[in-house]
Amino acid sequence: IVTPRLAKPCPTNPRQRGFIGAAGCLENLKLLQILMNNTKKKHREFRVVFIDIAEAFDTISHEHILKGLKQKGLDEHII
């Protein structure tokens, strides 16, 4: 119920794979495999960086999150 109400004021990046109803891991692994194979065929360097923002919500105060949601114009009832 909450997700569709958050989608308009707080859109996610189309590349996001966490917390959405999609086969994110499989899709991302397949994309990585395609990129690696193409790079190998062209004898080019390939570098990958993985950023894990583990427990990101533990590092941001609830007050800051609430303020951000209010700034986005989210209905007080939803907040």
N, C-alpha and C positions, 0 to 999 in steps of 0.2 A: 504494500500500500504506500509506503513512504518513498520507495525508489522512484516511481513515476513522478511523484510530486517534487522530488529533488532534481530530476533530470533537466527541467527547463531553467531554473535559476542557477543551478550548479552543474553545467554539462561536463562530461568526462571526455578525455582525449580518446579519439577512435582507436588508438593503439593500446589503450588500457585493457588488461586482461583479468585483473583482480576484481572481485565483487560484482561481476556481471554474468548474465546467463549466456555464456558462450564457451565453446571448446578452446579456451585460451591457450593452455599449455600445448596441446597438440598443434594448433595453428602456429604458435610461435616457434616450436621445434622444427616444424616443416619449413617455415620461412628461413630459419637459421641454416638448415640443411641445404636448401636451394642456394643461399648466398655462399656458403662454404664451397659447394660443388662448382659454382660458376667462377669463383675466385681461383680455385685450384686449376680449372681448365685454362684460365687466362694467365696462370703463373704469376699471380699478384699476391701481395701481402694482405692478410685479413686479421683484424683485431676485434676482439669482443670485450665489452665491459658489462658486467652485471652489477647493478646497484640494488641492494636489498635495504629497503627502508623499514626494517623490522621494528615493530612497536612504535611506529611513527606517531600514533595518536597518544601514546604515553608521554611523548616529549612536548606536546602542545597542550596548553592549559584549556580546560573546558570553557573558560571565559572567552578565550581567544576564538575558539571554534564558534561559540554562540554569537559573538560579535560579527564574525565573517558571514554567518548565515543571515543575520539581520541586514548587513550591508548588501547582500545579494537580493534582498527584498522577499525573503521567504516568510510565509505566513507565521505569525506568532504561535498559532495552534500546532503547526507542524514542528516548529522548533521545540 
